[in-house]
Amino acid sequence: MQDEAGKGFIAIKESLRQFVEKVFPNITANFEAPKQHWISWVAQRATLAPKNNSVDKINAIISQELLPGEAIMLPSDDSTSEPKDSTRFPVESLNKLTPASLPPYHLYLKKGIVLMLLRNLSPRQGLCNDTRLVLSRATNILFQCMIASGDHVGGEGTQTKNANESPR
């Protein structure tokens, strides 16, 4: 459904899943197409939500229901840099927090899923804030992605789970 100006905006009048299926029509077929097609197709789409819990729901529908393949679950780190802080900040409480600049405690990813950088990692390689990436490989400590937006489309980036460490 387009707005009065015809700019391609979709109003949510149905369920969230129906909304996702309108924004990402035939997502499975496009996901299984050659990688360059997937990157081009997904780079033309975006959703904007007012709250993080809406974003989490949309991401869950896409990654856990619509995209094929096995998901990998990555938990966040459960330690503090200072041992004395572990008694001041109980892990159970920290795991329930969902600040805007951090991923959820349990992050579910699949090969081919689109990610967005939230900080500059390597501007010379095109790994800047707001860059879209397509996940090529993920382990508990390493992400390997293909750049899907910006001047370095098609380039690759590898990063450890802790953005302050260099990949080995």
N, C-alpha and C positions, 0 to 999 in steps of 0.2 A: 504494500500500500504506500503510495507516495503522498507527500504533503501537498498543500495547495500550490506551492512554488514549483513542484515537480523535481526537486533536487535529489530524489532517491532515498529520502528518509523513511524509515518504517516505524509506525506506531505500534506499541505493544497493546493489542486488544485480545490476543489469544494467550495460550500458555507460553511459557518461556521456551520450551522445546520448539513450538511452532515458529516462534520468533527467530530462533537460531537456524532453523531449516529454511526460512525465507532469506536470511542474510547470507547463508552458506548453502545454496541449493546444490543438490547432487554432490555433497561433500565427499562421500566415499569414492565415487567414480573419479573425481578430481584428485583426491588423495592418492589413488592407485595409478594415476597417469604418470608419465615421465616427470622427473624431479623439476625440470625447468618450467613445465606447465603448471605444476602445483605451486611453485614459488610465485609465478606471475599471477595465477588465479587468486591465491590467498592475499597477495599484496594489494589487490583491488578492494578488499573488504576490511571492515573494522566495526567494532561495537563500542559504544560509549555508555557507561553505566554510572549512576550517581554514587553508588556505595560499593565497597569491597565485597560484601556478601553477594551482591548481584553478579559481580565479575566472577567470583568463585563458582556460583551456580552455572553460569554460562560456560566457563572453562570445564566444569565437570561434565556437562552435557556433551560438549565437543570431544573431550579427551577420553571419557569413559564409556560413552554410549554410541557416538557416531563414527569415530575413527577406528578402523580395524587395527589389529596388532595387540601385542602384549604390553601392558603398562609397567613401568619401573617406578617403585615408590622410593623417594629419597627423603629421609627424615632430616630435620635441621640438626645442627650440632647442639649437644646437651651439656656443654661445659662453658665455664667462664675463663677469661684470661687470668684472673686473679683467684686462687683457690679459696681465699676468705670470702669472696662474693657468693660462693655456692650456698652458703647458709643464709645470706641476706635475700637471695632471689631463688625461691624454690622452683625446680625444673618444671613441676606440674603446672604452676601458675604461668610460667613463661611460655609453655607450649600452647596455652589457650589464647595467647595474644595474637592479633593479626594486624600489626601496624602496616600502614599504606606502603612503606618502602621495602618491606620484606615479604618473601614468599610464605605460604602457609607452612605449619610445622611438618605436615606430610605433603610433599609435592609429588604429584603423579604426572609422569611424562611418557610419551611414546615417540618412537622414531618418526620424524616427519612433522611433528607438532611445531607450531609457530610460537616463538618466544620473543620477548621484547627486553632489550637491555635497559636498565634503570640507572646506569652510571657509565661514565667514560672509562673504558678499559684500555683501549689502544686506538686513539683517533687516526693514526697513520694507516692502520689496517682496516679502518671503517667501523671499528667496534666502539660506537659512541652511544650516548644516551638516546633512547627512542629508536634505535636500530632494530629492525625485525630480523630474526634469525630462524632458520629451519633446523631442527635438531637432527643430526646425522647419527650421533652415538652418545650414550650416557652411561656412566658407571657411578658408583657412590662418590667418587672424587673428581671425575672429569666430564666435561661437556665438549663435544665437537659439533660445530654448527656451520651451516652455509648461510652467508649474508643474503637477505631477501629484500633489502631496501637501501636506499642511499647510493652513493657513487661507487661502492665496491660490491654491487650485486654479483653473486656467484663466487665471491671469495670465501675462504674458510677461516674460521676462528676456533681455537682450542683454549679452554680455560678450566682451571681447577675449580672445585666447589667453593673454595675460599678464594674470593677474587683478589685477595692480597698476596696470594702465592703464585709463583710461575709454574706453568705446566712442565712436567719433566719429559 
